[in-house]
Amino acid sequence: MSVRRLRVPMVLMLAVAAILAQTGSSLALFTESKTAAANTLTAGSWAFYLHNNPTPPTANTAAQANLAMNTTVPTAATLWQYSTGCAARAGRRLTRAAPSPTQATLCDYQNWRTPALTVGLSLSGAISVDIWTASDTGTANRTAGVVAYLRDFNPAGAGTYTEIANALYNTTYTAGRTFYHYPITVTVATSYTVPVGHQLELKLVASNAYQANVLVAYDTATYPSFLRVR
């Protein structure tokens, strides 16, 4: 293994190992560059894949909060509808809304959490939200924007959150309802450690400053959306 592949901080390696011990999942370290459709996975990356419930998906489901993200690689062949009460579309529909980490209307956000950590997880620098998204319109060349929030969730008691960092990605979709791979880079400017017993959360909201609602694809072999920690 080359020196470049050993640049992951030791505390992150320990935290990922602790997660694996709880989930029984295989380690999601990409040891060589790979391409799945337009989605390039860079060597030396750690990934927490985004899943639906149940996983692998076997049928359409209503929108659900607090989904899992872990190191299990998606295997499903079909992208089912993940939010039937919000829209009859493949993937998860995010209805445009005022961006907020506390957004509580289920059709307007989706969140995923890691298992509870048994070792603190230190985050710093560029964190990549590698997701597949589409504009939910049959019209081409419509703008859409997605805000990605990284949060520290403490499940004790009623549960509390601390926002770590966030980032907005906006673009013009060449074709409506066609999924494109658009990574969102969330920069953690000041190193932050998610404590033992807490969970790292990713939350997505479609911004109402743009024209189109957003569809998010994940938990399939074709659309393996994930949170990547370099």
C-alpha positions in Angstrom: 0.0 0.0 0.0 1.4 3.4 -0.9 2.1 6.2 1.6 -0.7 8.3 0.1 -3.3 5.7 1.1 -2.2 6.0 4.7 -3.0 9.6 5.1 -6.3 8.9 7.0 -5.9 10.2 10.6 -5.5 7.4 13.1 -8.5 8.6 15.2 -10.7 8.3 12.1 -9.4 4.8 11.4 -10.2 3.8 15.0 -13.6 5.3 14.8 -14.4 3.5 11.6 -13.1 0.2 13.1 -15.5 0.7 16.0 -18.4 1.3 13.7 -17.5 -1.9 11.8 -17.4 -3.8 15.0 -21.0 -2.8 15.7 -22.4 -3.3 12.2 -20.5 -6.3 11.1 -19.9 -4.5 7.7 -16.9 -4.8 5.5 -14.5 -1.9 5.4 -15.4 0.7 2.8 -11.9 1.8 1.9 -11.4 2.2 -1.9 -7.9 0.8 -2.6 -8.0 1.8 -6.3 -9.9 4.3 -8.4 -13.1 2.9 -9.8 -15.9 4.3 -12.0 -19.6 3.3 -11.6 -21.4 5.2 -14.4 -20.3 8.8 -13.8 -19.4 8.2 -10.2 -15.6 8.0 -9.6 -14.4 6.5 -6.3 -11.0 7.8 -5.4 -8.3 5.6 -3.8 -7.9 6.2 -0.1 -11.5 7.3 0.5 -13.7 6.1 3.4 -17.4 5.9 2.6 -20.6 5.6 4.5 -23.3 4.6 2.1 -26.8 6.0 2.2 -29.6 3.5 2.6 -33.4 3.3 2.6 -35.5 1.2 5.0 -35.6 -1.8 4.5 -32.2 -2.2 2.8 -31.7 -3.5 0.2 -34.9 -1.9 -1.0 -37.5 -4.3 -2.3 -40.6 -2.1 -2.9 -41.8 1.5 -2.8 -41.9 3.2 0.6 -43.3 6.3 2.2 -40.8 9.0 3.2 -38.9 8.1 6.4 -36.7 10.1 8.7 -33.5 8.9 10.4 -32.3 6.4 7.8 -29.0 4.5 8.2 -25.6 5.3 6.6 -23.0 2.6 7.0 -20.2 0.8 5.2 -22.5 -1.8 3.5 -22.2 -1.4 -0.3 -25.6 -1.2 -2.0 -26.6 -4.1 -4.2 -30.2 -3.4 -5.3 -30.8 -3.3 -9.0 -34.0 -1.2 -8.9 -34.4 2.4 -7.8 -37.7 2.3 -6.0 -39.9 5.3 -4.9 -38.7 6.3 -1.4 -41.3 9.0 -0.7 -44.7 7.9 -2.1 -46.6 10.4 0.1 -44.6 13.3 -1.3 -44.5 12.4 -5.0 -44.8 9.2 -7.2 -41.2 9.4 -8.4 -38.2 7.0 -8.3 -35.8 8.0 -5.5 -36.4 10.4 -2.6 -38.3 13.6 -3.5 -37.2 16.8 -1.6 -39.7 19.6 -1.9 -38.2 23.1 -2.1 -38.1 24.8 1.3 -36.2 27.5 3.2 -32.8 25.8 4.0 -32.5 25.0 7.7 -30.7 22.3 9.7 -33.9 22.1 11.8 -36.2 21.6 8.8 -38.9 19.2 10.2 -41.4 18.7 7.3 -40.6 15.2 6.1 -41.2 15.9 2.4 -38.7 18.7 2.6 -35.7 16.9 4.0 -33.9 13.6 4.3 -31.4 12.6 6.9 -29.1 9.6 7.6 -27.1 8.6 10.7 -24.1 6.4 11.4 -24.4 3.9 14.2 -23.6 5.2 17.7 -19.8 5.7 17.9 -17.7 3.7 20.4 -14.6 5.9 19.6 -14.7 9.6 18.9 -14.7 10.5 15.2 -12.5 13.5 14.3 -13.5 15.5 11.2 -11.6 18.2 9.4 -11.1 19.6 5.9 -13.1 18.5 2.9 -15.9 16.0 3.4 -17.7 14.9 0.2 -21.4 14.2 -0.1 -21.3 12.0 -3.2 -25.0 11.9 -4.3 -27.0 11.4 -7.4 -29.7 14.0 -7.9 -32.3 15.1 -10.5 -34.7 18.0 -11.0 -38.2 16.8 -10.4 -39.6 18.4 -13.6 -40.1 17.2 -17.2 -38.6 20.6 -18.3 -35.0 20.8 -19.3 -32.5 23.5 -18.0 -34.2 24.1 -14.7 -32.1 25.2 -11.7 -32.0 23.4 -8.4 -30.0 23.6 -5.2 -29.3 21.2 -2.4 -27.9 22.1 1.1 -26.0 19.4 2.9 -25.7 19.7 6.7 -23.3 17.6 8.8 -24.5 17.4 12.4 -23.5 15.7 15.6 -26.5 13.8 17.1 -26.6 13.0 20.7 -29.3 10.3 21.2 -29.3 10.6 25.0 -32.6 11.8 26.5 -34.8 13.6 23.9 -31.8 13.9 21.5 -29.9 17.0 20.7 -28.0 18.3 17.7 -24.8 20.3 17.1 -24.2 21.6 13.5 -20.7 20.8 12.3 -20.7 22.4 8.9 -22.9 22.8 5.8 -22.6 23.6 2.1 -24.9 24.5 -0.9 -24.6 22.9 -4.3 -26.6 24.4 -7.2 -26.7 23.7 -10.9 -28.8 23.7 -14.0 -30.1 20.2 -14.9 -29.8 19.6 -18.6 -32.6 17.1 -18.6 -35.5 16.8 -16.2 -35.8 13.7 -14.0 -32.4 12.4 -15.2 -30.0 11.6 -12.4 -26.6 13.2 -12.4 -23.6 12.7 -10.0 -23.1 16.0 -8.3 -20.8 15.8 -5.2 -21.2 18.5 -2.6 -18.0 19.4 -0.7 -18.7 20.3 2.9 -15.6 22.0 4.5 -15.1 21.5 8.2 -12.9 24.6 8.8 -12.2 23.8 12.5 -11.5 20.2 13.5 -14.5 18.7 15.2 -14.8 15.4 17.1 -18.1 13.5 17.3 -18.0 12.1 20.8 -18.4 8.5 21.9 -22.1 7.5 22.0 -23.1 10.1 19.4 -23.9 9.7 15.7 -22.8 11.6 12.7 -25.8 12.8 10.7 -26.1 14.0 7.1 -29.2 16.0 6.3 -30.3 17.2 2.8 -32.7 20.1 2.1 -33.7 21.4 -1.4 -33.4 25.2 -1.4 -36.5 27.2 -2.4 -34.1 29.9 -4.0 -34.1 27.7 -7.1 -36.7 26.6 -9.7 -37.1 22.8 -9.2 -37.8 20.3 -6.5 -35.1 17.7 -6.2 -35.0 13.9 -6.5 -32.2 12.0 -4.7 -31.1 8.5 -5.8 -29.3 6.1 -3.4 -29.1 2.5 -2.1 -28.7 0.8 -5.5 -25.7 -0.5 -7.4 -26.2 2.1 -10.1 -26.7 5.0 -7.7 -24.4 4.3 -4.7 -24.7 7.7 -3.0 -22.4 8.0 0.1 -20.7 10.4 2.5 -17.0 10.2 1.7 -14.3 11.2 4.3 -10.9 11.6 2.7 
